[in-house]
């Protein structure tokens, strides 16, 4: 599924200047919204990308932590009695 998301975003954004960077970040955010875990995001998206995109991929994984349903935000909301949907 990660490879399919990468291919679709590459078709949509490949012609734009810096489109591959947008494709990497967009695929990380889409997969992050599905899984909620950085490890599974990297496992789904990383094999479909180039080795040169490692730094951007790591940056996208860190930023994807704020996309719901992030495991860290769910734990924070349940322990601090904070509404996750209101964030």
Secondary structure, 3 states (H helix, E strand, C coil): CHHHHHHHHHHHHCCCCCHHHHHHHHHHHHHHHHHCCHHHHHHHHHHHCCHHHHHHHHHHHHHHHHCCCCHHHHHHHHHHCCCCCCC
